[in-house]
Amino acid sequence: MAKQFKIVKDKIPSLRERCRLVENPNDPAILELINEMHDYLVLSQDEEYAQKHHIREGVGLAAPQIGQNLRMLVVYYKDYVDDKEVEIDHRLINPKIVSESVKKVALSAGEGCLSVDDAHPGYVYRPYKIIVKAFDAKEGKEVFITARGYESIVLQHELDHLDGVLFYDHISKKDPFERIENSELI
């Protein structure tokens, strides 16, 4: 049975704080917490489980969303690459973007968030391709992850949480659906 977390909502000031680095990524308590976050996320995608426990489906979760001011995040979802199902499964501690593309990407339907109940329509432009350096709790070592498109968007959304930034902070106040040069909608 996965741990049930109370998701911190966007009206709570702690969600706007910059998170602390994790001193020891191999600390058993840290590894247990990140694995519990992962299990919660996986189960949120099980419709029956989610309804029974009154939780929303998510593809990413950052530690501040569960009240922990730590630089940790998880991403989990299934995707198709060349007609093959693949799992995107990240359990990252102290992640940091070390490179990003000039080309931008945004979700045509806009972004959502487990911590945000209100609708915030508009495009959230993010770099199409990023390289993230992090301690991978699943692998037990430092890794570099190259992400493009949707995976890049999800990772950047969760990374923003670690700096107290929410997706709607990126939406243009003047023209929420503005199309920008060198960008793609997916």
Rosetta silent file (secondary structure, phi, psi, omega in degrees, C-alpha in Angstrom):
SEQUENCE: MAKQFKIVKDKIPSLRERCRLVENPNDPAILELINEMHDYLVLSQDEEYAQKHHIREGVGLAAPQIGQNLRMLVVYYKDYVDDKEVEIDHRLINPKIVSESVKKVALSAGEGCLSVDDAHPGYVYRPYKIIVKAFDAKEGKEVFITARGYESIVLQHELDHLDGVLFYDHISKKDPFERIENSELI
SCORE:     score description
SCORE:     0.000 S_00000001
   1 L     0.000  122.626 -179.657    0.000    0.000    0.000 S_00000001
   2 L   -72.214  149.642  176.437    1.505    3.303   -1.095 S_00000001
   3 L   -66.424  137.744  176.550    1.769    6.164    1.315 S_00000001
   4 L   -92.518  122.100  178.642   -1.004    8.717    0.923 S_00000001
   5 L  -101.952  145.894  169.893    0.330   12.249    0.662 S_00000001
   6 L   -90.927  117.799 -176.989   -1.618   15.439    1.235 S_00000001
   7 L   -76.594  126.890  178.431   -0.766   17.554   -1.807 S_00000001
   8 L   -73.088  128.971 -177.623    0.261   21.122   -0.929 S_00000001
   9 L   -91.825  162.901 -172.104   -1.866   23.599   -2.901 S_00000001
  10 L   -67.738  -10.122  177.239   -0.673   26.761   -4.638 S_00000001
  11 L   -84.224  -10.259 -177.767   -2.176   29.113   -2.027 S_00000001
  12 L   -85.144  123.703 -175.649    0.257   27.746    0.598 S_00000001
  13 H   -55.848  -31.420 -177.375    3.401   29.974    0.896 S_00000001
  14 H   -60.776  -25.381 -179.452    5.801   27.009    1.282 S_00000001
  15 H   -70.374  -14.568 -179.598    5.186   26.069   -2.349 S_00000001
  16 H   -99.103    5.775 -179.635    6.870   29.356   -3.355 S_00000001
  17 L   -90.341  150.384  174.561   10.096   28.674   -1.424 S_00000001
  18 L   -77.309  133.761 -176.697   13.374   27.553   -2.976 S_00000001
  19 L   -81.424  154.744  178.176   14.181   23.992   -1.873 S_00000001
  20 E   -82.377  148.305  171.576   17.325   22.848   -0.041 S_00000001
  21 L   -64.864  148.290  174.560   19.911   20.553   -1.593 S_00000001
  22 L   -84.738  118.986 -176.193   19.814   17.000   -0.287 S_00000001
  23 L   -63.675  -45.532 -177.475   23.073   16.551    1.661 S_00000001
  24 L  -128.653   95.802 -178.993   23.259   12.774    1.331 S_00000001
  25 L   -60.594  -19.649  178.770   21.318   11.312   -1.612 S_00000001
  26 L   -90.803    3.605  178.180   22.053    7.784   -0.320 S_00000001
  27 L   -59.142  125.382 -178.272   20.391    8.449    3.047 S_00000001
  28 H   -54.684  -35.577  179.289   17.899    5.568    3.535 S_00000001
  29 H   -67.300  -37.676  177.697   15.170    8.000    4.685 S_00000001
  30 H   -66.633  -45.425  179.835   15.630   10.083    1.509 S_00000001
  31 H   -64.159  -38.668  177.416   15.539    6.984   -0.695 S_00000001
  32 H   -63.400  -44.317 -179.289   12.417    5.732    1.089 S_00000001
  33 H   -62.443  -46.524 -177.586   10.713    9.111    0.603 S_00000001
  34 H   -67.309  -33.600  176.377   11.513    9.348   -3.115 S_00000001
  35 H   -70.219  -34.777  175.331   10.324    5.763   -3.658 S_00000001
  36 H   -66.327  -39.301  176.467    7.073    6.561   -1.801 S_00000001
  37 H   -61.398  -43.995  178.903    6.627    9.610   -4.070 S_00000001
  38 H   -60.893  -47.860 -178.856    7.173    7.352   -7.098 S_00000001
  39 H   -61.675  -40.244  178.005    4.664    4.756   -5.860 S_00000001
  40 H   -59.256  -46.610 -178.137    2.074    7.491   -5.198 S_00000001
  41 H   -62.810  -46.675  179.307    2.523    8.800   -8.747 S_00000001
  42 H   -59.262  -46.760 -178.846    2.232    5.346  -10.337 S_00000001
  43 H   -68.219  -27.326  178.543   -0.932    4.582   -8.348 S_00000001
  44 H   -63.670  -21.461 -179.012   -2.437    7.980   -9.224 S_00000001
  45 L   -89.346   -2.930  174.410   -2.550    6.693  -12.821 S_00000001
  46 L   -91.337  108.338 -172.171   -4.663    3.680  -11.796 S_00000001
  47 H   -54.786  -44.737 -178.371   -8.200    5.010  -12.314 S_00000001
  48 H   -64.042  -45.494  179.191   -9.834    2.692   -9.773 S_00000001
  49 H   -62.989  -45.819 -177.886   -7.212    3.425   -7.090 S_00000001
  50 H   -61.055  -42.476  178.777   -7.334    7.172   -7.743 S_00000001
  51 H   -66.068  -44.783 -178.572  -11.130    7.288   -7.420 S_00000001
  52 H   -60.292  -38.334 -176.228  -11.136    5.158   -4.276 S_00000001
  53 H  -101.292    5.947  177.021   -8.514    7.386   -2.586 S_00000001
  54 L    54.540   50.437  176.354   -9.756   10.700   -4.063 S_00000001
  55 L  -121.239  154.397  179.125   -6.466   11.612   -5.700 S_00000001
  56 L   -91.867  149.697  177.280   -5.784   13.193   -9.076 S_00000001
  57 L   -71.278  137.661  177.689   -3.739   11.548  -11.797 S_00000001
  58 L  -139.073  160.929  175.274   -0.257   12.979  -12.244 S_00000001
  59 L  -115.008   -8.525  178.981    2.853   12.379  -14.313 S_00000001
  60 E  -150.085  152.635  179.330    5.246   14.284  -12.049 S_00000001
  61 E  -151.905  129.793  178.624    5.619   15.132   -8.375 S_00000001
  62 E  -109.903  149.755 -176.589    8.150   17.338   -6.602 S_00000001
  63 H   -52.522  -40.581  179.783    9.020   17.128   -2.895 S_00000001
  64 H   -62.441  -20.502  178.402    7.607   20.594   -2.018 S_00000001
  65 H   -73.051  -13.134  175.744    4.209   19.358   -3.239 S_00000001
  66 H  -115.678   19.147  174.936    4.174   16.931   -0.309 S_00000001
  67 L    83.345   15.239  179.173    5.493   19.471    2.205 S_00000001
  68 L  -110.799  117.421 -176.699    9.196   18.560    1.933 S_00000001
  69 L   -84.757   61.036 -175.929   11.509   21.475    1.119 S_00000001
  70 E  -127.825  148.004 -179.050   14.045   19.225   -0.654 S_00000001
  71 L   -81.670   77.940 -179.581   15.417   19.191   -4.209 S_00000001
  72 E  -141.423  144.548  176.440   13.794   15.911   -5.238 S_00000001
  73 E  -151.718  158.156  173.836   11.305   14.982   -7.932 S_00000001
  74 E  -130.612  146.912  174.731    9.755   11.973   -9.617 S_00000001
  75 E  -134.782  132.778  177.049    8.345   11.574  -13.111 S_00000001
  76 E  -151.126  125.924  171.043    6.467    8.513  -14.290 S_00000001
  77 E  -165.897  163.962  176.701    4.322    7.850  -17.325 S_00000001
  78 E  -104.753  141.990 -178.053    4.065    5.476  -20.266 S_00000001
  79 E  -138.650  172.240  177.312    4.644    6.697  -23.799 S_00000001
  80 E  -119.134  128.631  175.993    5.009    5.226  -27.252 S_00000001
  81 E  -125.984  119.550 -177.588    8.214    5.464  -29.271 S_00000001
  82 L    51.809   46.606  178.962    8.161    3.852  -32.725 S_00000001
  83 L    63.365   16.007  176.699    4.947    1.989  -31.771 S_00000001
  84 E  -113.617  135.165  177.076    6.638    0.501  -28.689 S_00000001
  85 E   -75.273  131.155  176.481    5.445    1.271  -25.173 S_00000001
  86 E  -128.274  149.111  175.278    8.192    2.757  -22.996 S_00000001
  87 E   -97.167  129.105  170.685    8.198    3.817  -19.368 S_00000001
  88 E   -98.808  115.120 -170.470    9.528    7.244  -18.525 S_00000001
  89 E  -141.659  101.457  179.924   10.619    6.787  -14.926 S_00000001
  90 E  -119.425  135.859  172.360   12.808    9.322  -13.125 S_00000001
  91 E  -129.856   92.071 -167.796   13.571    9.541   -9.391 S_00000001
  92 E  -111.090  135.586  177.535   15.921   12.494   -9.218 S_00000001
  93 E  -116.790  133.644 -178.171   17.734   14.097   -6.308 S_00000001
  94 E    53.961   46.557 -179.753   19.399   17.523   -6.671 S_00000001
  95 E   -72.102  149.339 -179.269   18.499   17.791  -10.381 S_00000001
  96 E  -150.913  133.182  175.686   19.869   20.701  -12.384 S_00000001
  97 E   -75.944  125.761 -179.784   19.502   21.704  -16.042 S_00000001
  98 E  -108.820  -12.257  178.002   22.997   21.922  -17.550 S_00000001
  99 E  -158.315  145.562  177.314   22.006   22.566  -21.173 S_00000001
 100 E  -147.645  152.579 -178.165   18.892   23.661  -23.048 S_00000001
 101 L   -81.529  160.610  173.905   17.848   24.238  -26.646 S_00000001
 102 L   -76.106  -37.237  179.082   16.908   27.545  -28.224 S_00000001
 103 L   -61.394  139.777 -178.936   13.848   25.880  -29.769 S_00000001
 104 E  -110.973  161.162  177.773   10.781   26.072  -27.513 S_00000001
 105 E  -144.105  150.154  175.906    7.836   23.754  -26.990 S_00000001
 106 E  -146.965  155.496  175.957    4.462   24.067  -25.263 S_00000001
 107 L   -81.577  128.334 -178.261    1.467   21.829  -24.691 S_00000001
 108 L   -62.463  -30.248  179.488   -1.387   22.893  -26.972 S_00000001
 109 L   -88.617   -1.992 -177.669   -3.884   22.075  -24.207 S_00000001
 110 L    84.899  168.918 -179.831   -1.830   23.917  -21.565 S_00000001
 111 L   -97.352  159.265  174.168   -0.249   22.508  -18.410 S_00000001
 112 L  -131.725  173.733 -176.164   -1.908   21.284  -15.230 S_00000001
 113 E  -157.500  140.285  177.877   -0.599   20.563  -11.759 S_00000001
 114 L   -61.754  -25.823 -178.747   -1.586   18.462   -8.755 S_00000001
 115 L   -88.988   -5.085 -175.639   -1.058   21.570   -6.595 S_00000001
 116 E  -119.984  114.262 -179.322   -3.246   23.826   -8.747 S_00000001
 117 L   -88.126  -30.854 -177.866   -7.019   23.378   -8.705 S_00000001
 118 L   -80.661  150.370  176.734   -7.968   26.445  -10.770 S_00000001
 119 L   -75.676  139.702  176.329   -7.721   26.536  -14.558 S_00000001
 120 L  -134.575   80.575 -177.133   -4.937   28.720  -15.994 S_00000001
 121 L   -68.514  144.864  178.181   -5.342   28.644  -19.780 S_00000001
 122 L   141.947  166.844 -179.203   -2.419   29.605  -21.965 S_00000001
 123 L   -89.306  137.235  174.882    0.837   28.363  -23.418 S_00000001
 124 L  -112.519   99.992 -179.041    3.831   27.614  -21.205 S_00000001
 125 L   -81.345  133.089  179.876    6.861   27.782  -23.470 S_00000001
 126 E  -138.277  159.200  174.953    9.869   25.761  -22.362 S_00000001
 127 E   -56.992  136.102 -178.609   13.083   24.611  -24.047 S_00000001
 128 L   -65.539  -37.301 -178.044   12.326   21.699  -26.387 S_00000001
 129 E  -128.437  134.465  175.731   15.468   19.795  -25.363 S_00000001
 130 E  -134.524  156.803  169.098   17.256   19.818  -22.017 S_00000001
 131 E  -119.787  125.798 -177.597   20.074   17.925  -20.380 S_00000001
 132 E  -113.610  133.086  173.275   19.627   17.362  -16.654 S_00000001
 133 E  -103.994  133.184 -177.877   22.356   16.341  -14.233 S_00000001
 134 E  -163.177  165.085  167.730   21.079   14.605  -11.082 S_00000001
 135 E   -86.813  121.408 -179.580   21.538   11.788   -8.618 S_00000001
 136 E   -91.962  111.346 -176.325   19.270    9.011   -9.885 S_00000001
 137 L   -66.695  -26.332  178.659   17.789    7.237   -6.848 S_00000001
 138 L   -73.742  -41.841 -178.745   16.803    4.248   -8.978 S_00000001
 139 L   -85.080  -23.347 -178.899   20.326    3.799  -10.392 S_00000001
 140 L    75.190   26.571 -179.219   22.128    4.883   -7.216 S_00000001
 141 E  -156.639  168.546  176.774   24.488    7.209   -9.090 S_00000001
 142 E   -74.161  138.701 -178.405   24.853   10.579  -10.785 S_00000001
 143 E  -136.677  164.688  169.643   23.404   10.653  -14.303 S_00000001
 144 E  -118.999  127.969 -179.112   22.831   12.955  -17.253 S_00000001
 145 E  -115.439  127.487  173.083   19.372   12.758  -18.832 S_00000001
 146 E  -100.932  121.868 -177.949   18.615   14.135  -22.278 S_00000001
 147 E  -125.642  141.718  178.769   14.909   14.914  -22.617 S_00000001
 148 E  -130.138  155.188  172.518   12.949   16.252  -25.573 S_00000001
 149 H    59.288 -128.030 -175.061    9.361   17.343  -26.149 S_00000001
 150 H   -60.125  -43.638  179.691    6.849   16.129  -23.590 S_00000001
 151 H   -60.376  -39.797  177.901    9.461   14.578  -21.288 S_00000001
 152 H   -63.127  -42.500  178.772   11.361   17.876  -21.314 S_00000001
 153 H   -61.089  -48.684 -177.057    8.175   19.784  -20.406 S_00000001
 154 H   -62.647  -45.618  179.060    7.350   17.451  -17.504 S_00000001
 155 H   -60.883  -44.065 -179.138   10.878   17.568  -16.095 S_00000001
 156 H   -66.683  -35.851  176.296   11.004   21.378  -16.320 S_00000001
 157 H   -59.115  -46.530 -179.376    7.581   21.677  -14.670 S_00000001
 158 H   -70.773  -39.480  176.504    8.829   19.635  -11.697 S_00000001
 159 H   -59.716  -38.747  177.070   12.206   21.424  -11.616 S_00000001
 160 H   -56.216  -41.112  179.601   10.313   24.733  -11.391 S_00000001
 161 H   -56.203  -33.810 -177.324    8.651   23.494   -8.178 S_00000001
 162 L   -70.046  -15.624  177.656   12.101   23.178   -6.592 S_00000001
 163 L  -111.796   12.666  177.496   12.567   26.933   -7.096 S_00000001
 164 L    75.630   22.148 -178.451    9.066   27.948   -5.987 S_00000001
 165 L  -106.757  137.970  177.205    7.825   28.562   -9.535 S_00000001
 166 L  -110.589  155.097 -173.306    4.427   27.405  -10.813 S_00000001
 167 H   -55.341  -37.636 -175.795    3.522   26.738  -14.437 S_00000001
 168 H   -72.374  -12.246  173.512    1.136   29.662  -14.700 S_00000001
 169 H   -63.781  -23.361 -177.199    3.954   32.080  -13.805 S_00000001
 170 H   -88.621  -11.447 -176.207    5.211   31.441  -17.376 S_00000001
 171 L   -77.981  131.673  179.796    1.932   32.280  -19.155 S_00000001
 172 L   -60.394  127.218  179.106    1.921   35.653  -20.906 S_00000001
 173 L   -72.258  -33.908 -176.743   -0.397   38.053  -19.059 S_00000001
 174 L   -74.255  -44.075 -177.503   -0.858   40.126  -22.215 S_00000001
 175 L  -146.767   88.937 -175.613   -1.625   37.253  -24.613 S_00000001
 176 L   -57.385  -24.830 -178.235   -1.870   33.793  -22.992 S_00000001
 177 L  -110.207   26.211  178.239   -2.096   32.069  -26.381 S_00000001
 178 L   -61.280  135.494  173.950    0.653   34.047  -28.101 S_00000001
 179 L   -94.155  129.851 -179.772    2.609   32.039  -30.670 S_00000001
 180 L  -109.037  156.318 -179.702    6.331   32.649  -30.418 S_00000001
 181 L   -64.528  150.531  177.121    9.050   32.213  -33.010 S_00000001
 182 L    56.105   44.920  179.775   11.080   28.989  -33.088 S_00000001
 183 E  -137.149  162.702 -179.197    8.470   27.068  -31.099 S_00000001
 184 E  -136.587  141.754  173.004    6.265   24.035  -31.487 S_00000001
 185 E  -101.146  135.900  177.615    2.958   23.063  -29.913 S_00000001
 186 L  -125.527    0.000    0.000    2.489   19.403  -29.020 S_00000001
